[in-house]
Amino acid sequence: MQVSVHEAKTHLSRLLDLIQDGEEVIIHRHGKPVARLEAVRQSHEAPFGAMRGEFQMKEGWERPLTDEETDAFWDGKW
């Protein structure tokens, strides 16, 4: 949908309803597009701890790698 700046100011609430329903609105000034209004994408981030209990970590997983382990890792052997 394309509207003028005047229409956008006059009908902002109605335009926001349309945008929430998935419509994209282009605002024109003097016949040239200057802005696009679209719905904000809702992030679906997993809550902290969402995978709790789904897998087990080996004892000592947090220790630094030795030089030999690091070399093996970067060489694709680990």
DRENVEXKE-912753 format. One record per atom (N, C-alpha, C, CB): residue number from 1; atom name; x, y, z. Coordinates in Angstrom, 1 decimal, m for minus. Glycine has a CB too. Example, Ala and Ser with C-alpha at 12.3 -4.5 7.8 and 13.67 -1.06 7.14 Angstrom:
2
<drenba num="1" atomo="N" X="13.2" Y="m5.7" Z="7.8"/>
<drenba num="1" atomo="CA" X="12.3" Y="m4.5" Z="7.8"/>
<drenba num="1" atomo="C" X="13.2" Y="m3.3" Z="7.8"/>
<drenba num="1" atomo="CB" X="11.3" Y="m4.5" Z="9.0"/>
<drenba num="2" atomo="N" X="12.8" Y="m2.2" Z="7.1"/>
<drenba num="2" atomo="CA" X="13.7" Y="m1.1" Z="7.1"/>
<drenba num="2" atomo="C" X="12.9" Y="0.0" Z="7.9"/>
<drenba num="2" atomo="CB" X="14.1" Y="m0.6" Z="5.7"/>
***
This chain:
78
<drenba num="1" atomo="N" X="0.8" Y="m1.2" Z="0.0"/>
<drenba num="1" atomo="CA" X="0.0" Y="0.0" Z="0.0"/>
<drenba num="1" atomo="C" X="0.9" Y="1.2" Z="0.0"/>
<drenba num="1" atomo="CB" X="m1.0" Y="0.0" Z="1.2"/>
<drenba num="2" atomo="N" X="0.5" Y="2.2" Z="m0.7"/>
<drenba num="2" atomo="CA" X="1.2" Y="3.5" Z="m0.8"/>
<drenba num="2" atomo="C" X="0.4" Y="4.6" Z="m0.4"/>
<drenba num="2" atomo="CB" X="1.8" Y="3.7" Z="m2.2"/>
<drenba num="3" atomo="N" X="0.9" Y="5.5" Z="0.5"/>
<drenba num="3" atomo="CA" X="0.1" Y="6.7" Z="1.0"/>
<drenba num="3" atomo="C" X="1.0" Y="7.9" Z="1.0"/>
<drenba num="3" atomo="CB" X="m0.4" Y="6.4" Z="2.4"/>
<drenba num="4" atomo="N" X="0.4" Y="9.1" Z="0.9"/>
<drenba num="4" atomo="CA" X="1.2" Y="10.3" Z="1.0"/>
<drenba num="4" atomo="C" X="1.5" Y="10.6" Z="2.5"/>
<drenba num="4" atomo="CB" X="0.4" Y="11.5" Z="0.4"/>
<drenba num="5" atomo="N" X="2.4" Y="11.5" Z="2.7"/>
<drenba num="5" atomo="CA" X="2.7" Y="11.9" Z="4.1"/>
<drenba num="5" atomo="C" X="1.4" Y="12.4" Z="4.8"/>
<drenba num="5" atomo="CB" X="3.8" Y="13.0" Z="4.1"/>
<drenba num="6" atomo="N" X="0.6" Y="13.2" Z="4.1"/>
<drenba num="6" atomo="CA" X="m0.6" Y="13.7" Z="4.7"/>
<drenba num="6" atomo="C" X="m1.5" Y="12.6" Z="5.1"/>
<drenba num="6" atomo="CB" X="m1.3" Y="14.7" Z="3.8"/>
<drenba num="7" atomo="N" X="m1.7" Y="11.6" Z="4.2"/>
<drenba num="7" atomo="CA" X="m2.6" Y="10.5" Z="4.6"/>
<drenba num="7" atomo="C" X="m2.0" Y="9.7" Z="5.7"/>
<drenba num="7" atomo="CB" X="m2.7" Y="9.5" Z="3.3"/>
<drenba num="8" atomo="N" X="m0.7" Y="9.5" Z="5.8"/>
<drenba num="8" atomo="CA" X="m0.1" Y="8.8" Z="6.9"/>
<drenba num="8" atomo="C" X="m0.3" Y="9.4" Z="8.2"/>
<drenba num="8" atomo="CB" X="1.4" Y="8.6" Z="6.6"/>
<drenba num="9" atomo="N" X="m0.2" Y="10.8" Z="8.2"/>
<drenba num="9" atomo="CA" X="m0.4" Y="11.5" Z="9.5"/>
<drenba num="9" atomo="C" X="m1.9" Y="11.4" Z="9.9"/>
<drenba num="9" atomo="CB" X="0.0" Y="13.0" Z="9.3"/>
<drenba num="10" atomo="N" X="m2.8" Y="11.5" Z="8.9"/>
<drenba num="10" atomo="CA" X="m4.2" Y="11.6" Z="9.2"/>
<drenba num="10" atomo="C" X="m4.7" Y="10.2" Z="9.6"/>
<drenba num="10" atomo="CB" X="m5.0" Y="12.1" Z="7.9"/>
<drenba num="11" atomo="N" X="m4.2" Y="9.1" Z="9.0"/>
<drenba num="11" atomo="CA" X="m4.8" Y="7.8" Z="9.3"/>
<drenba num="11" atomo="C" X="m3.8" Y="6.9" Z="9.9"/>
<drenba num="11" atomo="CB" X="m5.2" Y="7.2" Z="8.0"/>
<drenba num="12" atomo="N" X="m2.9" Y="7.4" Z="10.8"/>
<drenba num="12" atomo="CA" X="m1.8" Y="6.5" Z="11.4"/>
<drenba num="12" atomo="C" X="m2.4" Y="5.3" Z="12.1"/>
<drenba num="12" atomo="CB" X="m1.0" Y="7.4" Z="12.3"/>
<drenba num="13" atomo="N" X="m3.4" Y="5.5" Z="12.9"/>
<drenba num="13" atomo="CA" X="m4.0" Y="4.3" Z="13.7"/>
<drenba num="13" atomo="C" X="m4.5" Y="3.3" Z="12.7"/>
<drenba num="13" atomo="CB" X="m5.1" Y="4.8" Z="14.6"/>
<drenba num="14" atomo="N" X="m5.2" Y="3.6" Z="11.7"/>
<drenba num="14" atomo="CA" X="m5.7" Y="2.7" Z="10.7"/>
<drenba num="14" atomo="C" X="m4.5" Y="2.0" Z="10.0"/>
<drenba num="14" atomo="CB" X="m6.6" Y="3.4" Z="9.7"/>
<drenba num="15" atomo="N" X="m3.5" Y="2.7" Z="9.6"/>
<drenba num="15" atomo="CA" X="m2.4" Y="2.1" Z="9.0"/>
<drenba num="15" atomo="C" X="m1.6" Y="1.1" Z="9.9"/>
<drenba num="15" atomo="CB" X="m1.4" Y="3.2" Z="8.5"/>
<drenba num="16" atomo="N" X="m1.5" Y="1.5" Z="11.2"/>
<drenba num="16" atomo="CA" X="m0.9" Y="0.6" Z="12.1"/>
<drenba num="16" atomo="C" X="m1.7" Y="m0.7" Z="12.2"/>
<drenba num="16" atomo="CB" X="m0.8" Y="1.2" Z="13.5"/>
<drenba num="17" atomo="N" X="m3.0" Y="m0.7" Z="12.2"/>
<drenba num="17" atomo="CA" X="m3.8" Y="m1.9" Z="12.2"/>
<drenba num="17" atomo="C" X="m3.5" Y="m2.8" Z="10.9"/>
<drenba num="17" atomo="CB" X="m5.3" Y="m1.6" Z="12.2"/>
<drenba num="18" atomo="N" X="m3.4" Y="m2.1" Z="9.8"/>
<drenba num="18" atomo="CA" X="m3.1" Y="m2.8" Z="8.6"/>
<drenba num="18" atomo="C" X="m1.7" Y="m3.5" Z="8.6"/>
<drenba num="18" atomo="CB" X="m3.2" Y="m1.9" Z="7.4"/>
<drenba num="19" atomo="N" X="m0.8" Y="m2.7" Z="9.2"/>
<drenba num="19" atomo="CA" X="0.6" Y="m3.2" Z="9.3"/>
<drenba num="19" atomo="C" X="0.6" Y="m4.4" Z="10.2"/>
<drenba num="19" atomo="CB" X="1.5" Y="m2.1" Z="9.8"/>
<drenba num="20" atomo="N" X="m0.1" Y="m4.4" Z="11.3"/>
<drenba num="20" atomo="CA" X="m0.2" Y="m5.5" Z="12.2"/>
<drenba num="20" atomo="C" X="m0.7" Y="m6.7" Z="11.5"/>
<drenba num="20" atomo="CB" X="m1.0" Y="m5.2" Z="13.5"/>
<drenba num="21" atomo="N" X="m1.6" Y="m6.5" Z="10.6"/>
<drenba num="21" atomo="CA" X="m2.2" Y="m7.6" Z="9.8"/>
<drenba num="21" atomo="C" X="m1.3" Y="m8.1" Z="8.7"/>
<drenba num="21" atomo="CB" X="m3.5" Y="m7.2" Z="9.3"/>
<drenba num="22" atomo="N" X="m0.1" Y="m7.5" Z="8.6"/>
<drenba num="22" atomo="CA" X="0.9" Y="m8.0" Z="7.6"/>
<drenba num="22" atomo="C" X="1.1" Y="m7.1" Z="6.4"/>
<drenba num="22" atomo="CB" X="0.5" Y="m9.3" Z="7.1"/>
<drenba num="23" atomo="N" X="0.3" Y="m6.0" Z="6.3"/>
<drenba num="23" atomo="CA" X="0.5" Y="m5.1" Z="5.2"/>
<drenba num="23" atomo="C" X="1.7" Y="m4.3" Z="5.3"/>
<drenba num="23" atomo="CB" X="m0.8" Y="m4.1" Z="5.1"/>
<drenba num="24" atomo="N" X="2.4" Y="m3.9" Z="4.2"/>
<drenba num="24" atomo="CA" X="3.5" Y="m3.0" Z="4.2"/>
<drenba num="24" atomo="C" X="3.0" Y="m1.7" Z="3.6"/>
<drenba num="24" atomo="CB" X="4.7" Y="m3.6" Z="3.4"/>
<drenba num="25" atomo="N" X="3.4" Y="m0.6" Z="4.2"/>
<drenba num="25" atomo="CA" X="3.0" Y="0.7" Z="3.8"/>
<drenba num="25" atomo="C" X="4.2" Y="1.5" Z="3.4"/>
<drenba num="25" atomo="CB" X="2.2" Y="1.5" Z="4.9"/>
<drenba num="26" atomo="N" X="4.2" Y="2.1" Z="2.2"/>
<drenba num="26" atomo="CA" X="5.2" Y="3.0" Z="1.7"/>
<drenba num="26" atomo="C" X="4.7" Y="4.4" Z="1.7"/>
<drenba num="26" atomo="CB" X="5.6" Y="2.6" Z="0.2"/>
<drenba num="27" atomo="N" X="5.4" Y="5.3" Z="2.3"/>
<drenba num="27" atomo="CA" X="5.0" Y="6.7" Z="2.4"/>
<drenba num="27" atomo="C" X="5.7" Y="7.5" Z="1.4"/>
<drenba num="27" atomo="CB" X="5.3" Y="7.3" Z="3.9"/>
<drenba num="28" atomo="N" X="5.0" Y="8.3" Z="0.6"/>
<drenba num="28" atomo="CA" X="5.5" Y="9.1" Z="m0.5"/>
<drenba num="28" atomo="C" X="5.4" Y="10.5" Z="m0.1"/>
<drenba num="28" atomo="CB" X="4.7" Y="8.8" Z="m1.8"/>
<drenba num="29" atomo="N" X="6.5" Y="11.3" Z="m0.6"/>
<drenba num="29" atomo="CA" X="6.5" Y="12.7" Z="m0.4"/>
<drenba num="29" atomo="C" X="6.7" Y="13.3" Z="m1.9"/>
<drenba num="29" atomo="CB" X="7.6" Y="13.3" Z="0.6"/>
<drenba num="30" atomo="N" X="5.8" Y="14.1" Z="m2.3"/>
<drenba num="30" atomo="CA" X="5.9" Y="14.6" Z="m3.7"/>
<drenba num="30" atomo="C" X="6.0" Y="13.5" Z="m4.7"/>
<drenba num="30" atomo="CB" X="7.0" Y="15.6" Z="m3.8"/>
<drenba num="31" atomo="N" X="5.4" Y="12.4" Z="m4.5"/>
<drenba num="31" atomo="CA" X="5.4" Y="11.3" Z="m5.5"/>
<drenba num="31" atomo="C" X="6.6" Y="10.4" Z="m5.4"/>
<drenba num="31" atomo="CB" X="5.3" Y="11.9" Z="m6.8"/>
<drenba num="32" atomo="N" X="7.5" Y="10.6" Z="m4.5"/>
<drenba num="32" atomo="CA" X="8.7" Y="9.8" Z="m4.3"/>
<drenba num="32" atomo="C" X="8.6" Y="9.0" Z="m3.0"/>
<drenba num="32" atomo="CB" X="10.0" Y="10.6" Z="m4.4"/>
<drenba num="33" atomo="N" X="8.9" Y="7.7" Z="m3.0"/>
<drenba num="33" atomo="CA" X="8.9" Y="7.0" Z="m1.8"/>
<drenba num="33" atomo="C" X="10.0" Y="7.5" Z="m0.8"/>
<drenba num="33" atomo="CB" X="9.1" Y="5.5" Z="m2.0"/>
<drenba num="34" atomo="N" X="9.7" Y="7.7" Z="0.5"/>
<drenba num="34" atomo="CA" X="10.6" Y="8.1" Z="1.4"/>
<drenba num="34" atomo="C" X="10.7" Y="7.2" Z="2.7"/>
<drenba num="34" atomo="CB" X="10.3" Y="9.5" Z="1.9"/>
<drenba num="35" atomo="N" X="9.7" Y="6.4" Z="2.9"/>
<drenba num="35" atomo="CA" X="9.8" Y="5.5" Z="4.1"/>
<drenba num="35" atomo="C" X="8.9" Y="4.3" Z="3.8"/>
<drenba num="35" atomo="CB" X="9.3" Y="6.3" Z="5.3"/>
<drenba num="36" atomo="N" X="9.3" Y="3.2" Z="4.5"/>
<drenba num="36" atomo="CA" X="8.5" Y="2.0" Z="4.5"/>
<drenba num="36" atomo="C" X="8.1" Y="1.6" Z="6.0"/>
<drenba num="36" atomo="CB" X="9.3" Y="0.8" Z="3.8"/>
<drenba num="37" atomo="N" X="6.9" Y="1.4" Z="6.2"/>
<drenba num="37" atomo="CA" X="6.4" Y="0.9" Z="7.5"/>
<drenba num="37" atomo="C" X="6.1" Y="m0.5" Z="7.4"/>
<drenba num="37" atomo="CB" X="5.2" Y="1.8" Z="8.0"/>
<drenba num="38" atomo="N" X="6.6" Y="m1.3" Z="8.3"/>
<drenba num="38" atomo="CA" X="6.3" Y="m2.8" Z="8.3"/>
<drenba num="38" atomo="C" X="6.3" Y="m3.2" Z="9.8"/>
<drenba num="38" atomo="CB" X="7.4" Y="m3.6" Z="7.5"/>
<drenba num="39" atomo="N" X="5.7" Y="m4.3" Z="10.0"/>
<drenba num="39" atomo="CA" X="5.6" Y="m4.9" Z="11.4"/>
<drenba num="39" atomo="C" X="6.9" Y="m5.2" Z="11.9"/>
<drenba num="39" atomo="CB" X="4.6" Y="m6.1" Z="11.4"/>
<drenba num="40" atomo="N" X="7.1" Y="m5.0" Z="13.2"/>
<drenba num="40" atomo="CA" X="8.3" Y="m5.4" Z="13.9"/>
<drenba num="40" atomo="C" X="8.3" Y="m7.0" Z="14.0"/>
<drenba num="40" atomo="CB" X="8.4" Y="m4.7" Z="15.3"/>
<drenba num="41" atomo="N" X="9.4" Y="m7.6" Z="13.7"/>
<drenba num="41" atomo="CA" X="9.5" Y="m9.0" Z="13.8"/>
<drenba num="41" atomo="C" X="9.7" Y="m9.4" Z="15.3"/>
<drenba num="41" atomo="CB" X="10.6" Y="m9.6" Z="13.0"/>
<drenba num="42" atomo="N" X="8.9" Y="m10.3" Z="15.8"/>
<drenba num="42" atomo="CA" X="9.0" Y="m10.7" Z="17.1"/>
<drenba num="42" atomo="C" X="10.1" Y="m11.7" Z="17.2"/>
<drenba num="42" atomo="CB" X="7.7" Y="m11.3" Z="17.7"/>
<drenba num="43" atomo="N" X="11.1" Y="m11.5" Z="18.1"/>
<drenba num="43" atomo="CA" X="12.1" Y="m12.5" Z="18.3"/>
<drenba num="43" atomo="C" X="11.6" Y="m13.7" Z="19.1"/>
<drenba num="43" atomo="CB" X="13.4" Y="m11.9" Z="18.9"/>
<drenba num="44" atomo="N" X="12.1" Y="m14.9" Z="18.7"/>
<drenba num="44" atomo="CA" X="11.6" Y="m16.1" Z="19.4"/>
<drenba num="44" atomo="C" X="12.9" Y="m16.7" Z="20.1"/>
<drenba num="44" atomo="CB" X="11.0" Y="m17.1" Z="18.4"/>
<drenba num="45" atomo="N" X="13.5" Y="m15.9" Z="20.9"/>
<drenba num="45" atomo="CA" X="14.7" Y="m16.3" Z="21.6"/>
<drenba num="45" atomo="C" X="14.3" Y="m17.3" Z="22.7"/>
<drenba num="45" atomo="CB" X="15.5" Y="m15.2" Z="22.2"/>
<drenba num="46" atomo="N" X="15.1" Y="m18.4" Z="22.8"/>
<drenba num="46" atomo="CA" X="14.8" Y="m19.3" Z="23.9"/>
<drenba num="46" atomo="C" X="15.1" Y="m18.7" Z="25.2"/>
<drenba num="46" atomo="CB" X="15.6" Y="m20.6" Z="23.6"/>
<drenba num="47" atomo="N" X="14.3" Y="m19.0" Z="26.2"/>
<drenba num="47" atomo="CA" X="14.6" Y="m18.5" Z="27.5"/>
<drenba num="47" atomo="C" X="15.8" Y="m19.1" Z="28.1"/>
<drenba num="47" atomo="CB" X="13.4" Y="m18.7" Z="28.5"/>
<drenba num="48" atomo="N" X="16.5" Y="m18.4" Z="29.0"/>
<drenba num="48" atomo="CA" X="17.7" Y="m18.9" Z="29.6"/>
<drenba num="48" atomo="C" X="17.4" Y="m20.2" Z="30.3"/>
<drenba num="48" atomo="CB" X="18.3" Y="m17.9" Z="30.6"/>
<drenba num="49" atomo="N" X="18.2" Y="m21.2" Z="30.0"/>
<drenba num="49" atomo="CA" X="18.0" Y="m22.6" Z="30.6"/>
<drenba num="49" atomo="C" X="17.0" Y="m23.4" Z="29.9"/>
<drenba num="49" atomo="CB" X="17.6" Y="m22.4" Z="32.0"/>
<drenba num="50" atomo="N" X="16.6" Y="m23.1" Z="28.7"/>
<drenba num="50" atomo="CA" X="15.6" Y="m23.8" Z="27.9"/>
<drenba num="50" atomo="C" X="16.0" Y="m25.3" Z="27.6"/>
<drenba num="50" atomo="CB" X="15.3" Y="m23.1" Z="26.6"/>
<drenba num="51" atomo="N" X="17.3" Y="m25.5" Z="27.5"/>
<drenba num="51" atomo="CA" X="17.8" Y="m26.9" Z="27.2"/>
<drenba num="51" atomo="C" X="18.3" Y="m27.6" Z="28.5"/>
<drenba num="51" atomo="CB" X="19.0" Y="m26.8" Z="26.2"/>
<drenba num="52" atomo="N" X="18.0" Y="m27.0" Z="29.6"/>
<drenba num="52" atomo="CA" X="18.4" Y="m27.7" Z="30.9"/>
<drenba num="52" atomo="C" X="17.9" Y="m29.1" Z="30.9"/>
<drenba num="52" atomo="CB" X="18.0" Y="m26.9" Z="32.1"/>
<drenba num="53" atomo="N" X="18.8" Y="m30.1" Z="31.2"/>
<drenba num="53" atomo="CA" X="18.4" Y="m31.5" Z="31.3"/>
<drenba num="53" atomo="C" X="18.4" Y="m32.2" Z="30.0"/>
<drenba num="53" atomo="CB" X="17.1" Y="m31.6" Z="32.0"/>
<drenba num="54" atomo="N" X="18.6" Y="m31.6" Z="28.9"/>
<drenba num="54" atomo="CA" X="18.6" Y="m32.2" Z="27.6"/>
<drenba num="54" atomo="C" X="19.9" Y="m32.9" Z="27.2"/>
<drenba num="54" atomo="CB" X="18.2" Y="m31.2" Z="26.5"/>
<drenba num="55" atomo="N" X="21.0" Y="m32.5" Z="27.8"/>
<drenba num="55" atomo="CA" X="22.2" Y="m33.2" Z="27.5"/>
<drenba num="55" atomo="C" X="23.2" Y="m33.1" Z="28.7"/>
<drenba num="55" atomo="CB" X="22.9" Y="m32.5" Z="26.2"/>
<drenba num="56" atomo="N" X="24.2" Y="m33.9" Z="28.7"/>
<drenba num="56" atomo="CA" X="25.2" Y="m33.9" Z="29.7"/>
<drenba num="56" atomo="C" X="26.5" Y="m33.5" Z="29.2"/>
<drenba num="56" atomo="CB" X="25.3" Y="m35.4" Z="30.3"/>
<drenba num="57" atomo="N" X="27.2" Y="m32.7" Z="30.0"/>
<drenba num="57" atomo="CA" X="28.6" Y="m32.3" Z="29.7"/>
<drenba num="57" atomo="C" X="29.6" Y="m33.2" Z="30.5"/>
<drenba num="57" atomo="CB" X="28.8" Y="m30.8" Z="30.1"/>
<drenba num="58" atomo="N" X="30.7" Y="m33.5" Z="29.8"/>
<drenba num="58" atomo="CA" X="31.7" Y="m34.3" Z="30.4"/>
<drenba num="58" atomo="C" X="32.3" Y="m33.6" Z="31.6"/>
<drenba num="58" atomo="CB" X="32.8" Y="m34.8" Z="29.4"/>
<drenba num="59" atomo="N" X="32.8" Y="m34.3" Z="32.5"/>
<drenba num="59" atomo="CA" X="33.5" Y="m33.7" Z="33.7"/>
<drenba num="59" atomo="C" X="34.8" Y="m33.0" Z="33.1"/>
<drenba num="59" atomo="CB" X="33.9" Y="m34.8" Z="34.7"/>
<drenba num="60" atomo="N" X="35.0" Y="m31.8" Z="33.5"/>
<drenba num="60" atomo="CA" X="36.2" Y="m31.0" Z="33.1"/>
<drenba num="60" atomo="C" X="36.1" Y="m30.3" Z="31.8"/>
<drenba num="60" atomo="CB" X="37.4" Y="m31.9" Z="33.1"/>
<drenba num="61" atomo="N" X="34.9" Y="m30.2" Z="31.2"/>
<drenba num="61" atomo="CA" X="34.7" Y="m29.6" Z="29.9"/>
<drenba num="61" atomo="C" X="35.1" Y="m28.2" Z="29.8"/>
<drenba num="61" atomo="CB" X="33.2" Y="m29.7" Z="29.5"/>
<drenba num="62" atomo="N" X="35.2" Y="m27.5" Z="31.0"/>
<drenba num="62" atomo="CA" X="35.5" Y="m26.1" Z="31.0"/>
<drenba num="62" atomo="C" X="37.0" Y="m25.8" Z="31.1"/>
<drenba num="62" atomo="CB" X="34.8" Y="m25.4" Z="32.1"/>
<drenba num="63" atomo="N" X="37.8" Y="m26.8" Z="31.2"/>
<drenba num="63" atomo="CA" X="39.3" Y="m26.6" Z="31.4"/>
<drenba num="63" atomo="C" X="39.9" Y="m26.2" Z="30.1"/>
<drenba num="63" atomo="CB" X="39.9" Y="m27.9" Z="31.9"/>
<drenba num="64" atomo="N" X="40.9" Y="m25.4" Z="30.1"/>
<drenba num="64" atomo="CA" X="41.6" Y="m25.0" Z="28.9"/>
<drenba num="64" atomo="C" X="42.2" Y="m26.2" Z="28.2"/>
<drenba num="64" atomo="CB" X="42.7" Y="m24.0" Z="29.2"/>
<drenba num="65" atomo="N" X="42.3" Y="m26.2" Z="26.9"/>
<drenba num="65" atomo="CA" X="42.9" Y="m27.3" Z="26.1"/>
<drenba num="65" atomo="C" X="44.4" Y="m27.2" Z="26.2"/>
<drenba num="65" atomo="CB" X="42.5" Y="m27.2" Z="24.6"/>
<drenba num="66" atomo="N" X="45.1" Y="m28.3" Z="26.2"/>
<drenba num="66" atomo="CA" X="46.5" Y="m28.3" Z="26.2"/>
<drenba num="66" atomo="C" X="47.0" Y="m27.9" Z="24.8"/>
<drenba num="66" atomo="CB" X="47.1" Y="m29.8" Z="26.5"/>
<drenba num="67" atomo="N" X="48.3" Y="m27.6" Z="24.6"/>
<drenba num="67" atomo="CA" X="48.8" Y="m27.2" Z="23.3"/>
<drenba num="67" atomo="C" X="48.6" Y="m28.3" Z="22.3"/>
<drenba num="67" atomo="CB" X="50.3" Y="m26.9" Z="23.4"/>
<drenba num="68" atomo="N" X="48.7" Y="m29.6" Z="22.7"/>
<drenba num="68" atomo="CA" X="48.6" Y="m30.7" Z="21.8"/>
<drenba num="68" atomo="C" X="47.1" Y="m30.8" Z="21.4"/>
<drenba num="68" atomo="CB" X="49.0" Y="m32.0" Z="22.5"/>
<drenba num="69" atomo="N" X="46.2" Y="m30.7" Z="22.3"/>
<drenba num="69" atomo="CA" X="44.7" Y="m30.7" Z="22.0"/>
<drenba num="69" atomo="C" X="44.3" Y="m29.6" Z="21.1"/>
<drenba num="69" atomo="CB" X="43.9" Y="m30.7" Z="23.3"/>
<drenba num="70" atomo="N" X="44.9" Y="m28.4" Z="21.3"/>
<drenba num="70" atomo="CA" X="44.6" Y="m27.3" Z="20.4"/>
<drenba num="70" atomo="C" X="45.1" Y="m27.5" Z="19.0"/>
<drenba num="70" atomo="CB" X="45.2" Y="m26.0" Z="21.0"/>
<drenba num="71" atomo="N" X="46.3" Y="m28.0" Z="18.9"/>
<drenba num="71" atomo="CA" X="46.8" Y="m28.3" Z="17.5"/>
<drenba num="71" atomo="C" X="46.0" Y="m29.4" Z="16.9"/>
<drenba num="71" atomo="CB" X="48.3" Y="m28.8" Z="17.6"/>
<drenba num="72" atomo="N" X="45.6" Y="m30.4" Z="17.6"/>
<drenba num="72" atomo="CA" X="44.7" Y="m31.5" Z="17.0"/>
<drenba num="72" atomo="C" X="43.4" Y="m30.9" Z="16.6"/>
<drenba num="72" atomo="CB" X="44.5" Y="m32.6" Z="18.1"/>
<drenba num="73" atomo="N" X="42.8" Y="m30.0" Z="17.4"/>
<drenba num="73" atomo="CA" X="41.5" Y="m29.4" Z="17.1"/>
<drenba num="73" atomo="C" X="41.6" Y="m28.6" Z="15.8"/>
<drenba num="73" atomo="CB" X="41.1" Y="m28.5" Z="18.2"/>
<drenba num="74" atomo="N" X="42.7" Y="m27.8" Z="15.6"/>
<drenba num="74" atomo="CA" X="42.8" Y="m27.0" Z="14.5"/>
<drenba num="74" atomo="C" X="43.2" Y="m27.8" Z="13.2"/>
<drenba num="74" atomo="CB" X="43.8" Y="m25.9" Z="14.7"/>
<drenba num="75" atomo="N" X="43.8" Y="m28.9" Z="13.5"/>
<drenba num="75" atomo="CA" X="44.1" Y="m29.8" Z="12.3"/>
<drenba num="75" atomo="C" X="43.0" Y="m30.8" Z="12.0"/>
<drenba num="75" atomo="CB" X="45.4" Y="m30.7" Z="12.7"/>
<drenba num="76" atomo="N" X="41.9" Y="m30.6" Z="12.7"/>
<drenba num="76" atomo="CA" X="40.7" Y="m31.5" Z="12.4"/>
<drenba num="76" atomo="C" X="40.8" Y="m32.9" Z="12.9"/>
<drenba num="76" atomo="CB" X="40.4" Y="m31.5" Z="11.0"/>
<drenba num="77" atomo="N" X="41.7" Y="m33.1" Z="13.8"/>
<drenba num="77" atomo="CA" X="41.9" Y="m34.5" Z="14.3"/>
<drenba num="77" atomo="C" X="41.3" Y="m34.8" Z="15.7"/>
<drenba num="77" atomo="CB" X="43.4" Y="m34.8" Z="14.4"/>
<drenba num="78" atomo="N" X="40.6" Y="m33.8" Z="16.2"/>
<drenba num="78" atomo="CA" X="40.0" Y="m34.0" Z="17.6"/>
<drenba num="78" atomo="C" X="38.6" Y="m33.8" Z="17.6"/>
<drenba num="78" atomo="CB" X="40.6" Y="m33.0" Z="18.5"/>
***
